[in-house]
Amino acid sequence: MHWMGSAREVWVQACSGQQNTRVQHVGPGQHSSAASLEQSTTSNTLQAFHSAALLPPLSPTPRLPPPTSLLSTGAEIIGMLTPSYLPHNKSNPLPINATGAEIVRMLETSLGRPAFLAGLRSFLERHRGGSATCEDLLAAMAGAAGDSPEAAAAARLMLRWYDQAGTPEVEAAGEWNPNARTFTLRLSQRTEPTPGEPRKQPVPIPVAVALLGRGSGRQLPLRLASGTLAPVSLPAAAAAPASLVLLLTAPKQTWVFSGVEEEPVLSLLRGCSAPVSGGS
């Protein structure tokens, strides 16, 4: 992650240790994205879904270690949706199961836990005892969004993570205007070409963000004047919360925050909201 602008420091989430780290330049991260070709589920996958969605177990019940968290359950879910015969991709250093878990976690981060669990329940009811694809999973998530076209679109966009290999590189640039009391955040993404895929599409990247007052150290209220939010943050945006989840879906996007009374330090990708690396 590159940081440019008047506020020269960035707080990022150290994904491996779940600790905040203060840096001026963030090198390549530890997490990457996954892409797969054609996927199908097994009864083991459906059992893992049941564990995540808190539904009664299927019968017969396959022997699976109990998931210790949503992340480990996600590894069971999408890891089994991904064929094991795919070669290891140097552009994707995470094991397939781990990358699958990251995609599931991004779905929850973008949609919010209630909508996410509703999508899992819908998926299970529709495909219990049968087979399914990743497209079926994302369709269930979109359908569970109800009257929210933003949530439905965000769920469908996640398919891009499966359609191509490689890890997105994200760069950030910010500028605080003390006279207008605004903070402008610019994010960009790109994915390096891989064999057979010279051109990459932008992928949906949920970016959890906060602004910390340089002098006070407190989290500043976020009053979004313009820019795209992830569906999970839409209901709370009007209340000027201390953190929001932005949704980066294009090669370049801009967000403007108003009422920023003091010079901010940007806290970006809070909670490891997306498995991306820093730009070169």
Order of alpha helices (4+ residues) and beta strands (2+ residues): beta-beta-alpha-alpha-alpha-alpha-alpha-alpha-alpha-beta-beta-beta-beta-beta-beta-beta-beta
